[in-house]
Amino acid sequence: MIEGTSTHIVLDVGGVGYELGVSSNTAAELPQVGEAGVTVYARLITGQDSLRLYGFATTEERALFDHLIMIPKVGPKVALSVLSTYTPEALATIVADEDTKRMSRVPGVGSKTAQRMVLELQGVFAKDAELSHLGKQLHGSGSDAEQPTQGSTAAVMDEVKQALLSMGFTSREIELVLNGYDTNGEASAKDALSYALKRLGGHI
């Protein structure tokens, strides 16, 4: 490693210097500048006019980065900010507790984005092979977790509408996005809210 700060490192690979964006947690795990044999788990992100490399000290951090940048309005910069503020273990706990207040403490993350991230990361720790060992921290593991709380369609839709209103969406946006939501006779507030947020993220 020929250069290193809390936000980026430069690795000499066969005489060519490669700059990688990193989280402060990854930067703290890496050896001192000048030491050889540095290993990072990289990810290449292609933009309209650029190619950008990112490096991670662990595969868990890289997996979370991949999931975070898939969330609407969360790009690599915000994803690295999240990973600089919390370790993968801490994020697993935040998601399990649905603690949007702690998530909103991340620099550059408002309350609306924090709620979206917590919701979108539900299930990730159980389903992703790199994160499955952290999934046991999620609340409700076991048979009870497999049975979502069901209620009348009207009551659940009202709960979802109130949640979306608190995130700053307008009544008109909510009406449009929930129009046609198929509950098949049963309604889950979590499923309906996830459905609405995905459509509000640009897929209406």
C-alpha positions as CSV (number, residue, x, y, z in Angstrom):
1,M,0.0,0.0,0.0
2,I,1.6,3.3,-1.1
3,E,-1.1,5.7,0.2
4,G,-3.8,5.5,2.7
5,T,-6.4,7.8,4.4
6,S,-9.7,7.3,6.1
7,T,-11.5,7.5,2.8
8,H,-9.2,6.0,0.2
9,I,-6.1,3.9,-0.4
10,V,-3.7,3.4,-3.3
11,L,-2.4,-0.1,-3.9
12,D,0.7,-0.9,-6.1
13,V,-0.3,-3.9,-8.2
14,G,2.5,-4.9,-10.6
15,G,3.9,-1.3,-10.7
16,V,0.4,0.3,-11.4
17,G,-1.3,2.3,-8.6
18,Y,-5.0,1.6,-8.1
19,E,-7.0,4.0,-6.0
20,L,-9.9,2.5,-4.0
21,G,-12.5,4.2,-1.9
22,V,-12.8,2.7,1.5
23,S,-14.8,3.1,4.7
24,S,-13.0,4.3,7.8
25,N,-13.6,0.9,9.4
26,T,-11.7,-0.8,6.5
27,A,-8.9,1.9,6.7
28,A,-8.4,1.1,10.4
29,E,-8.0,-2.6,9.6
30,L,-5.3,-2.2,7.0
31,P,-1.5,-2.2,7.6
32,Q,0.6,0.9,7.5
33,V,1.6,2.6,4.3
34,G,4.6,1.0,2.8
35,E,3.8,-2.5,3.9
36,A,3.5,-5.2,1.2
37,G,1.0,-8.0,0.9
38,V,-2.1,-6.0,1.5
39,T,-5.4,-7.8,0.6
40,V,-8.7,-6.1,0.1
41,Y,-12.0,-7.3,-1.4
42,A,-12.7,-5.0,-4.3
43,R,-15.8,-3.9,-6.1
44,L,-15.7,-2.0,-9.5
45,I,-18.6,0.4,-10.0
46,T,-19.2,1.8,-13.5
47,G,-20.7,5.2,-13.9
48,Q,-21.8,7.1,-17.0
49,D,-18.4,8.7,-17.3
50,S,-16.2,6.9,-14.8
51,L,-15.0,3.7,-13.3
52,R,-14.5,3.6,-9.5
53,L,-12.9,1.0,-7.4
54,Y,-13.9,0.3,-3.7
55,G,-12.1,-1.9,-1.3
56,F,-13.3,-3.7,1.9
57,A,-11.4,-5.4,4.7
58,T,-14.1,-8.2,4.9
59,T,-16.5,-9.9,2.6
60,E,-19.3,-9.0,5.0
61,E,-18.6,-5.3,4.4
62,R,-18.5,-5.8,0.7
63,A,-21.8,-7.7,0.7
64,L,-23.5,-4.9,2.6
65,F,-22.1,-2.3,0.2
66,D,-23.6,-4.3,-2.7
67,H,-27.0,-4.3,-0.9
68,L,-26.9,-0.7,0.1
69,I,-26.2,0.7,-3.3
70,M,-29.2,-1.2,-4.7
71,I,-31.5,0.9,-2.4
72,P,-33.0,3.9,-4.3
73,K,-31.2,7.1,-3.6
74,V,-28.3,5.3,-1.8
75,G,-25.1,5.5,-3.9
76,P,-21.6,4.4,-3.1
77,K,-20.8,7.6,-1.1
78,V,-23.7,7.1,1.3
79,A,-23.0,3.3,1.5
80,L,-19.4,4.0,2.6
81,S,-20.7,6.5,5.1
82,V,-23.0,3.8,6.6
83,L,-20.1,1.3,6.7
84,S,-17.8,4.0,8.2
85,T,-20.3,4.6,11.0
86,Y,-21.3,1.0,11.8
87,T,-19.7,-2.4,11.5
88,P,-21.7,-5.2,9.8
89,E,-22.5,-6.6,13.3
90,A,-23.9,-3.3,14.4
91,L,-25.9,-3.0,11.3
92,A,-27.4,-6.4,11.8
93,T,-28.6,-5.3,15.3
94,I,-29.9,-2.0,13.9
95,V,-32.0,-3.8,11.3
96,A,-33.2,-6.4,13.8
97,D,-34.3,-3.6,16.2
98,E,-35.8,-1.6,13.3
99,D,-33.8,1.3,14.8
100,T,-34.2,4.0,12.3
101,K,-33.0,6.6,14.8
102,R,-29.6,5.1,15.0
103,M,-29.5,4.6,11.2
104,S,-30.3,8.3,10.7
105,R,-27.1,9.2,12.7
106,V,-25.1,8.3,9.6
107,P,-23.7,11.5,8.0
108,G,-25.8,12.2,4.9
109,V,-28.7,10.0,5.9
110,G,-32.0,11.6,6.7
111,S,-34.9,10.0,8.6
112,K,-36.7,9.1,5.4
113,T,-33.7,7.3,3.9
114,A,-32.9,5.7,7.2
115,Q,-36.4,4.1,7.3
116,R,-36.0,3.0,3.7
117,M,-32.6,1.4,4.4
118,V,-33.8,-0.5,7.5
119,L,-36.8,-1.8,5.6
120,E,-34.8,-2.8,2.5
121,L,-32.2,-4.6,4.6
122,Q,-34.8,-6.8,6.3
123,G,-34.1,-10.4,5.4
124,V,-30.7,-9.6,3.9
125,F,-28.7,-11.0,6.8
126,A,-30.6,-14.3,6.6
127,K,-30.5,-14.7,2.9
128,D,-27.0,-13.5,1.8
129,A,-24.4,-16.2,2.1
130,E,-21.8,-13.8,3.3
131,L,-24.0,-12.4,6.0
132,S,-26.0,-15.4,7.1
133,H,-23.9,-15.9,10.2
134,L,-25.1,-12.4,11.4
135,G,-28.7,-13.3,10.7
136,K,-29.1,-14.9,14.1
137,Q,-29.1,-11.4,15.6
138,L,-32.3,-10.6,13.8
139,H,-35.4,-10.6,16.1
140,G,-38.1,-13.1,15.6
141,S,-36.0,-16.0,14.3
142,G,-37.8,-19.3,14.5
143,S,-41.3,-20.4,13.8
144,D,-43.0,-17.2,14.9
145,A,-40.9,-15.2,12.4
146,E,-42.3,-17.3,9.6
147,Q,-45.9,-16.2,10.3
148,P,-46.3,-12.5,9.5
149,T,-48.9,-10.6,11.4
150,Q,-52.0,-10.5,9.4
151,G,-55.0,-8.2,9.8
152,S,-57.9,-6.8,7.9
153,T,-56.9,-5.2,4.6
154,A,-58.4,-1.8,5.6
155,A,-56.5,-1.7,8.9
156,V,-53.2,-2.7,7.4
157,M,-53.5,-0.3,4.5
158,D,-54.3,2.5,7.0
159,E,-51.1,1.6,9.0
160,V,-49.1,1.6,5.8
161,K,-50.5,5.0,4.7
162,Q,-49.6,6.5,8.1
163,A,-46.1,5.2,7.9
164,L,-45.6,6.6,4.4
165,L,-47.1,9.9,5.4
166,S,-44.5,10.1,8.3
167,M,-41.8,9.6,5.7
168,G,-42.9,12.6,3.8
169,F,-44.8,11.1,0.9
170,T,-48.0,12.9,-0.2
171,S,-51.5,11.4,0.1
172,R,-51.7,11.4,-3.7
173,E,-48.4,9.5,-4.1
174,I,-49.6,7.0,-1.5
175,E,-52.9,6.5,-3.2
176,L,-51.3,5.9,-6.6
177,V,-48.7,3.5,-5.4
178,L,-51.0,1.4,-3.3
179,N,-53.7,1.3,-6.0
180,G,-54.0,-2.3,-7.1
181,Y,-51.9,-3.9,-4.3
182,D,-53.0,-7.5,-4.2
183,T,-53.4,-8.9,-0.7
184,N,-55.0,-12.2,-1.8
185,G,-57.4,-11.8,1.1
186,E,-54.7,-11.4,3.7
187,A,-52.6,-8.3,4.4
188,S,-49.1,-7.9,5.9
189,A,-48.1,-4.3,6.8
190,K,-44.4,-5.1,6.2
191,D,-45.0,-6.6,2.8
192,A,-47.3,-3.7,1.7
193,L,-44.8,-1.1,3.0
194,S,-42.0,-2.8,1.1
195,Y,-44.1,-2.9,-2.0
196,A,-44.9,0.8,-1.8
197,L,-41.3,1.9,-1.1
198,K,-40.0,-0.1,-4.1
199,R,-42.5,1.6,-6.4
200,L,-41.9,5.0,-4.9
201,G,-38.2,4.5,-5.5
202,G,-38.9,4.9,-9.2
203,H,-40.7,1.8,-10.3
204,I,-44.3,3.0,-10.4
